[in-house]
Amino acid sequence: MSHTTATDQANSPRLAAVPRYLSALISQGLVSGFHFVLNLVLVTLLASHDFGLFALVFVLAYTATSVTNALFATPLQVYAPSANSESERIHIQNMLTTLMCLLMGACTVLGFISVFGLSKNGWDTHTLITAVGFVLAYVTRQYSRAYGYARFDVIAVLIGDMTYVLIGGVILLSLFFTGAPINASDVFIALTAANAIAVLVEITRLPTENLTFSRPIKAFLDYAPIWTQARWALVGAITTIAVQQAHTAVVVALKDPTSYAPLAAGYILYGPVRVLFQTIQNVVKPEMALAIAEKRTADAKRQMFTVSALSVGGVLMVVLAMQLAWPWLDQWLYQQEYKDEPMRLIVTLWAAITIIGAVQNGPYTALQSLKLFQPLAIVTVYGALLGLILVTLCVFWFDISWSLAGVLAAETFVAIWVVRLVLSRFKAITSDTK
């Protein structure tokens, strides 16, 4: 019986590297384009309070995804591709998928308990239920995408993304053409259905003989060695969100969702680009983990620079397009609900924040592939504290739009630290291998 090594597993992925990257970019381009158009439409259709609520739920879904990525998706993408044998790889996939399903079951119960409690305090029950459903479906869908990338099956992800865009687009267009008023809960229902169907489509492509659920207790025991790293990834995920979304927490806590709405309205122009960063990481991370496992440090370092270069280049193209189209965008998007807000300043600050995020993308991918979750977590803890302090001061001293300056400062601090950290680690590894 042959023994498959990490090197053997790498041969097929490397042969199809360019098609895989192109497929992943097309795949995420479809999703990001869909979300971009959806947000452009919603910012003009929804009242500022409703749009603020919609944006907040999306932030919650993104935050929950960051948690599950840290606990399960990132270990899946780092440990499974570099496993020493096919049986070990399958075991890791099954164990992490079992724990992911258990977590989603627990979150479903907690979500509906929370709905019951909030509805007693005057919140609309229907909106809360649809929001919970959307968050759960979104998180599950992101894990299924990560599973596909970890298996180097970008076609499964592409088909799932095409299904998501098609189903979501059809449902939402049907709602628009009815002429009836649309609220946030209608959008949540449409996106929940689209995500759920896309997951089912992706599952049909999986080799069912290799996908089995582990016994819960055994899964927890087998997860223990990974948890020593994943716990730091979890800390890093939460604090990274705190760095990126410090303005959300502070503005909503000190003001209200309506005050947050202009910041969210400015973010929609760059939100899809930030999602693209995560997709690039999902595609490159398994490749980089393989390169590091095989002592191909130069390849891993080159991949890191490529990730940041592609990310920065993509952002600069978007920034240029937004600058050229600004008079039209401003008139169409912001001259009704947000005509009294400094939207040009808000959009400019988001552009700067997104550029800094693009610089971070390569080092983040490399540090996770190196399994340096603790140092990365420490960086983001300091960044989160700095961001929360600066954003709070900006909200108290200046207009709310300047709270984004605090986010920019925190993101820049993190970017400088992670670049220095990853370069020093690569240097140390290169010295050790000589």
N, C-alpha and C positions, 0 to 999 in steps of 0.2 A: 504494500500500500504506500503510495507516494506521500511525501510530507511537503506541504506547500508553505513556503517561507514568505516573508514580507516582500522580498525581492521578486519572487514569482508572481505575487499578486499585483505588483507594480507594472509588469510588462504590458498587459493589456491596456490599463488606463493611459500610460504614456503614449502608446501607439495612436490613441484616439483623443489626444489632449486638445488639439485645436478645435475639432468638431464639438467636443464637450463644452469648451469655454464659449464657443459661439452659441450653442444651444442654450446654455445657462443665461447668457446675456439676452437672447431673444425671449426666453421664458420670463425672466424678470422684467424685461422691457414691456411685455404685454401687461403684466400685473401692475407695474408702476404707472404705465400709461393709462390704464383703466382707473386706478385710484386718483391719478392726477386730474383726469377729465371729470371724474365723479366729484372730487372736491371743488373744482372750478364751478360745476353746476350747483352743488349744494350751498356754496357760499353766497350764491345769488338767490337761491330758492328758500333757504331756511332763515328764520328769524335769528338774530345774533345769539339769543339764549339757547335755542335749539342747536345751532351750529357749535356753540361752545360745549354743550353736552355731548354732541357727537364726537368732537375732537377729544374730549376728556376720556370717553370710553375707548377710543382708539389708542390713547396713551396707556390706558389700563391694559388693553390687549397686548400692546407692545411690551409693556413691563412684565406681564405674565409670561410672554414668550421668552423674554430674556432670562427669567428664572428657570423655565424648563430647558432652555438651551444650555444653561450652566450645569444643571443637574444631569441631563440626559443627552441632548443633541450634540453638544461639543465633545463629551466623552465618547459618544458613538463615532464621531468623525475623526477623533484622534486615536482611540484605542483599537477600534475594529479594523481600519485599513492596515495598521502596523502589527496586527496579530501574527503570531508565529505559525499558525496553521488555519486551515479552512474551518475546522471544527471549533477552534477558539473564537474565530470571528463570528460564527453563527451563534455561539453561546453568548457573546457580548451583546449582539443585536437583540436576541430574545430576552435576555435579562433586563436590559435597559427599556425595551418596549413594554415589558410586564410592569415595571415600576412606573413608567409614564402613564399607563392605563389606570393603575391604582390611584395615582395622584389626580388624574382627571375625574375619576369617580368621586373622590373625596371633595374635590373642588365643586363638582356639580351639587352635591348635598349642601356644602357650605354656602354656595351661591344662592340657592333657593331659600335657605334659612335667613340669609341677609336680606333677600327680597321681602320676606315676611316681616322682618323687623323694620326696614325702611318704609314699607308701605304704611305701617302704623304711624309713622311720623310725617305723613302727608305726601310722600313720593308716589308718583303714578305707577301702579303695579304693572301695567302692561309694558310700559317703557323699560322698567327694571328687568322684567323677565326677558324681553328681547335683547337687552344689553348683555345680560348674563349668557344667553344662548350664543350671541355673537362672539363674545370673548372666548368661550369654551371651543367653539368651532374654529376660530382663528388660531388658537394655540395648537389644537390638534393638527390642523392643516400645516402649520409651520414645522411641526415635528415630522410629519409624513414627507415633507420636502427634504428635510435634513436626512431622513432615512434613505431617500433616493440618492442624494448626493454622496452619502457615505458608501453606498454600493456602486458608485460611479454610474448610476442609471439616470442620466440627465433626461433621457427621453420620457421616462415615467413622470418626472417633474414637469417637463414641457407639456405633456398631454394633460396633466392635472391643472396646470396654469391656464391652458387654453379652455378647459372645461369650466374653470372658475370664472374666467372673463366672460365666456359665452352665456352661462347660466345667469350670472349676476347682471350682465348687460340686458338680457331679455326680460328678466323680472323688473328691473328698474325702468326700462323703456316702457314696459306695459303700464307701470304706475304713472309715469310722466304723461302718457298719451290719454289716460283716463280724464285728465284735467282736474282731478280732485287734489286738495291740498296734501302735500307730503310732509311728514314729520320724521324725526330721528328714528322712531321705532320701525317705521316702514323700511328704512334703509337697513337697519339691523337685521330684519327678517330676510330681506333679499340676500344680504351678504352671508348670513348664517346658512341659508339653503345652498348657496353657491360653494361655500367652503366644504360643507358636508358631502355634497355630491362629488366634488373634486377628490376628496380623500377616498371615497369609495372607488372611484375610477382608478386611482393610483394603486389601491390594494389589489385590484385584479391583475396587475402586472407582477406582483411579488411572487417569488417561488414559494408556494404554500407549504411544500415539504420541509422548507428550512425555517418557516415562521411559526413557532409554537410559543406558548406562554409557560414561563417557569412557575414553580410553586412559590407563592409570595415570600415565605420565610427564607427559602433557599436564595431567592433573588436578592433579598436584603443582605443576607450573609455574603453572597458573591460580590455585592456592590460595595462592601466595606472598604476594600483597598482603593477603589476609585473615589470613594467619598473623601478620602484624605486630601485629594486634589480638588474634587468637585465642590467641596465646602468653600474653598477659596475662590473658585470660579463663581459660586453663588454670591459671595460677598462682592466680588468684582462686578458682577452683572447688576446687582442692586445699586451699587455706588456709581456705576457708569450711567445708569438711568438718572440717578440724582444729579450727576454732572450735566447731562443733556437736557433734563427736564426740571431743573431747579426752579425756573420761572413758573412752571405749572403749579408746583406745590405751594410756593410762596404766594403767588397772585390769587389762587383759589382760596387759600387759607385766610389771607388778609383782606381780600376783596370778594369776588364772586365769579361764576362762570361767564357772565356778560363782560366783565373786565378782561377776562382771559381771551375772549373771542377774537379781538384784533390780532393778538400774537399768534393764535392758531390760524387765522386767515392769511397771515404773512408766511407762515410755515408751509402751507400747502404747495407753494411753488418749488420748495426744495425737499419736502418730505419724501417723495418717490426716490430721490437720489440717495437719501440716507438709507432707505430700504435696500437699494442696490448694493451698498457697501456690504451688508450682511450676506447677500447672495454671493458676492465675489469671495467672501470669506468661506462660505459653505463649499464652494467649488474647489478652492485652492487648499483649504485646510487638510483634507485627506492626502493630497499630493505632497504637501509640505511635511506632514507627519511621516510619510513614507521616506522622503528624502533624508530627514533627520535620523530615522531608524537605520537607514543604510549608510550613514556617515557621509552623505553628500551635502555637506554644509554649504558649499558654494552655490549649489542648485537652490537650496532653501532660501539663502540670502537674496539670490537673484529674483526668486518668486516674490519675496517681500517687497523689494523695490518696484517690481512690476505692478503689484497690487496697488501700492500708493500712487504710482505714476498714472495708472489707468483711472483711479478714483479722482485724483486731482484734475486730470485732463477732462474727464466727464463733467465735473462740477464747473470748471471754467467755461466750457461750452454752454452749459445751462445758464450761467451768470451772464454771459454775453448775449444770449438769446433773450433773457429777461430784460436786460438793459435796452435792447433794441425795440422790444415790444412793450415797454413800460407804459407809454401813453394809452395804448389800447387796453392793456391789462388793468390799468388803474381805472379807466372809464367803465370797463365792463364789470370788474370784480368789486371795486371798493367805493364807488361813488354813490352807493345807496345806503347800505348799513354802516359803512365805515368812513364816510366822507369827512368826518371831523377828527379822524385819527391820523397820526403821522405814518401812513402806510409805506411811504418811500423809505423812511428811516428803518422801519421794522424789517422790510424785505432786504435792505442792504445789510443789516446786522445778521439776518439769517444766512445771507450769502457768505459772509465772512466766517460764521460758525461752521457752515457746511464745508468750506475749504479746509479749515483746520481738522474737521472730522475725517476728511479724505486723506490727509497726511497721516493720521493715526492708523488708518485701516491696515496697512501692511505690517507695522510693528505689532498691532493687536493680534493679527493672524499668526505671526511668527511666535509670539510669546505663548499663545495657547497651544500651538503645535509643539513647542518645546516643553509643554506641560509646566510652564512657570506661572501657575495661577496665583500663587501667593504674592510674589512681587508685583504682579499686575493689579491684584486687589488692593494692595497697600497704596499704589499710585492713585487709584481711583477713589480710595477713602479720603485721602488728602484733597483731591480735586473736588469731591462732593462737598466737603466741609467749606472749602474756599468758595465754591459756587453758591452755596446756600447763604453764606455770610454776605457776599458781594451783591447777590440778587436782592436780599432783604434790605440792605442799605440803599440800593438803587430805588427800590419801591418806596421807601420812606422819604428819600431826599429828592427824587426826580420823578418825571413822568413814568408811567408803568412800562412804556415801550423801551426805556433804558434798562429795564431789568435784563434784557438780552445781552447788554454789555457785560454783566456779571457772568453769564453763561459763556460768552466768548473768552473772557479772561481765564475761567476755569478750564475750558477746553484747550486753550493754548498752553497752560501750565502742564496739563496731562500729556499733551503732544510732545513737548520738549523732554519730559521725563521718560516717556516710553521709548522715544527714539534713542536717547542716551543709554537706556537700560538694555535694549535689544542689541544694539551695536556692541556693547561691552560683552554681552553673553556670547554672541557669535565670535568675537575675537578670542574669548577664553576657550571656546570649543575648538576653534581652528588651532590654537596653540597646543591644546591637549592631544590633538590627532597627529601632530607633526612628530 
